[in-house]
Amino acid sequence: MSSNLSIIVPTYNEKNNIRPLIERLDKALEHIDFEILFVDDSTDDTPALLAEVSSESDHVSYIHRDNEKGLATAVLLGFRKSNGKYLACMDADLQHPPEILLPMYVAMENGADICIPSRLIPGGSDGGLNLWRKTVSSTARNIGKCLLPCLRKISDPTSGLFMFRRQIIENADMRPIGWKIMIELLATATYTNIIQIPYTFCERQSGTSKIDGKVTLQYLQQCFDLRKRYIKNRINVVNWASDETTAKTESYIKSRL
């Protein structure tokens, strides 16, 4: 059965965050037909918990991979196995607030090909990162924009939080490695309209960050590889202010009541 929205959540040892994430998504998206698909590479008890929650809800499912690892390939598998008109990607650690999915959906309903929540436009914040993580994130963004012109109009291109129309990836040559799946999308999909909305990146509540030196090297390799094959789309980027985002979201909710 098809859904309006498929939410792809890659997981690696995030068992303490699964139920809070589902509960908050259920509350935030109560007016939307959606599914949540977890793609799991965990080595702890997360798969058992995912089996439990998927048996409790008909809009939650999961895939567990034993012989393959990596966030980007997990998300790509989720894109293939899901069935929504719109596809969203978000982390399981609750640093991406689940409540932001509703205004993202509203942006899609207002004509976006891609909606990207940004920490770096007015109204946004990266307060959930410590100084070291902020430095690493800023460096990664600047490297990506230097190497890939297709990222230069995007304020927060290395985030893992985004939503898009399924049709834009029908002919996309995505070969992701490592963690940065959105730059793969921005470089290889065919699209025109991007809406950026502000959001606050939150502190991790449970579990540990997975960033290490290997991830950094994979990111550099990915950027250099994409230089050879990125598509030169003519894009229009619109930023919604906080009050505009709130007003459009409230109007959408009223229309559904």
ABEGO torsion letter per residue (X at the ends): XBBABBBBBBBBGAAAAAAAAAAAAAAAAAABBBBBBBBBABABAAAAAAAAAAAABAABBBBBBAABBEAAAAAAAAAAABABABBBBBBAAGABBAAAAAAAAAAAAAGBABBBBBAABBGBBAAABBAAAAAAAAAAAAAAAAABAAAAABABAABABBBBBAAAAAABBBBBBEABAAAAAAAABBBABBBBBBBBBBBBABEBBABBAAAAAAAAAAAAAAAAABBBBBBBBBBBBAAAAAAAAAAAAAAAX
